[in-house]
Amino acid sequence: MKFQERIKELRIQKNMSQMELSKATGLSQSAIAKWELGKTEPTATAIVVLAEFFGETTDYLLGIVE
Protein backbone atom coordinates (compact mmCIF):
# COMPACT_ATOMS: atom_id res chain seq x y z
CA MET A 1 0.00 0.00 0.00
CA LYS A 2 1.30 3.44 -0.90
CA PHE A 3 1.58 6.47 1.35
CA GLN A 4 -1.41 8.14 -0.31
CA GLU A 5 -3.62 5.14 0.48
CA ARG A 6 -2.31 4.73 4.03
CA ILE A 7 -2.83 8.34 5.01
CA LYS A 8 -6.37 8.41 3.65
CA GLU A 9 -7.20 5.08 5.30
CA LEU A 10 -5.91 6.24 8.70
CA ARG A 11 -7.73 9.55 8.42
CA ILE A 12 -11.02 7.83 7.58
CA GLN A 13 -10.55 5.33 10.43
CA LYS A 14 -10.40 8.32 12.79
CA ASN A 15 -13.53 9.76 11.17
CA MET A 16 -11.68 12.93 10.25
CA SER A 17 -11.96 15.26 7.29
CA GLN A 18 -8.84 16.59 5.64
CA MET A 19 -9.50 19.92 7.34
CA GLU A 20 -9.76 18.29 10.78
CA LEU A 21 -6.49 16.44 10.18
CA SER A 22 -4.93 19.70 9.07
CA LYS A 23 -5.99 21.49 12.24
CA ALA A 24 -4.85 18.58 14.44
CA THR A 25 -1.39 18.32 12.87
CA GLY A 26 -0.62 21.84 11.70
CA LEU A 27 -0.20 20.58 8.13
CA SER A 28 -2.09 22.33 5.36
CA GLN A 29 -5.34 20.85 4.08
CA SER A 30 -4.23 21.41 0.50
CA ALA A 31 -1.03 19.43 1.11
CA ILE A 32 -3.02 16.56 2.64
CA ALA A 33 -5.37 16.56 -0.37
CA LYS A 34 -2.44 16.49 -2.80
CA TRP A 35 -0.77 13.62 -0.90
CA GLU A 36 -3.98 11.59 -0.89
CA LEU A 37 -4.33 12.12 -4.65
CA GLY A 38 -0.69 11.22 -5.23
CA LYS A 39 0.03 14.60 -6.80
CA THR A 40 2.89 15.51 -4.46
CA GLU A 41 5.14 13.79 -1.94
CA PRO A 42 5.30 14.80 1.72
CA THR A 43 8.43 16.13 3.36
CA ALA A 44 10.25 14.00 5.92
CA THR A 45 9.00 16.34 8.64
CA ALA A 46 5.38 15.91 7.54
CA ILE A 47 5.77 12.11 7.53
CA VAL A 48 7.08 12.20 11.11
CA VAL A 49 4.25 14.51 12.24
CA LEU A 50 1.65 12.17 10.70
CA ALA A 51 3.30 9.05 12.12
CA GLU A 52 3.26 10.55 15.61
CA PHE A 53 -0.34 11.73 15.24
CA PHE A 54 -1.61 8.34 14.06
CA GLY A 55 0.63 6.33 16.40
CA GLU A 56 2.25 4.51 13.50
CA THR A 57 5.80 4.16 12.29
CA THR A 58 7.12 6.11 9.35
CA ASP A 59 7.88 2.79 7.65
CA TYR A 60 4.20 1.84 7.96
CA LEU A 61 3.05 5.14 6.46
CA LEU A 62 5.48 4.76 3.59
CA GLY A 63 4.31 1.21 2.88
CA ILE A 64 7.64 -0.39 3.73
CA VAL A 65 6.07 -2.66 6.37
CA GLU A 66 2.55 -3.99 6.73
Legacy VTK file of the C-alpha trace (Angstrom):
# vtk DataFile Version 3.0
C-alpha trace
ASCII
DATASET POLYDATA
POINTS 66 float
0.000 0.000 0.000
1.296 3.438 -0.903
1.580 6.474 1.347
-1.408 8.135 -0.308
-3.624 5.144 0.481
-2.312 4.731 4.029
-2.827 8.338 5.012
-6.366 8.415 3.655
-7.204 5.084 5.304
-5.907 6.242 8.703
-7.729 9.547 8.419
-11.020 7.827 7.582
-10.547 5.328 10.432
-10.396 8.315 12.792
-13.533 9.760 11.168
-11.676 12.928 10.247
-11.964 15.263 7.295
-8.841 16.585 5.642
-9.499 19.920 7.336
-9.757 18.290 10.776
-6.486 16.440 10.177
-4.928 19.695 9.065
-5.988 21.491 12.241
-4.848 18.582 14.443
-1.391 18.319 12.872
-0.623 21.838 11.697
-0.202 20.580 8.131
-2.092 22.334 5.361
-5.338 20.852 4.077
-4.230 21.412 0.495
-1.030 19.433 1.113
-3.015 16.565 2.637
-5.365 16.562 -0.365
-2.438 16.485 -2.804
-0.773 13.623 -0.901
-3.977 11.587 -0.892
-4.330 12.120 -4.648
-0.687 11.216 -5.228
0.026 14.596 -6.801
2.885 15.508 -4.456
5.141 13.785 -1.943
5.297 14.799 1.721
8.430 16.126 3.365
10.246 14.002 5.918
8.998 16.338 8.635
5.379 15.907 7.539
5.772 12.113 7.535
7.084 12.204 11.113
4.248 14.509 12.236
1.652 12.171 10.701
3.297 9.046 12.120
3.258 10.550 15.614
-0.342 11.731 15.245
-1.608 8.340 14.056
0.628 6.328 16.396
2.254 4.508 13.502
5.804 4.156 12.286
7.116 6.114 9.350
7.876 2.786 7.649
4.204 1.838 7.959
3.053 5.145 6.462
5.480 4.756 3.593
4.307 1.211 2.875
7.645 -0.391 3.732
6.074 -2.656 6.368
2.546 -3.993 6.733
LINES 1 67
66 0 1 2 3 4 5 6 7 8 9 10 11 12 13 14 15 16 17 18 19 20 21 22 23 24 25 26 27 28 29 30 31 32 33 34 35 36 37 38 39 40 41 42 43 44 45 46 47 48 49 50 51 52 53 54 55 56 57 58 59 60 61 62 63 64 65
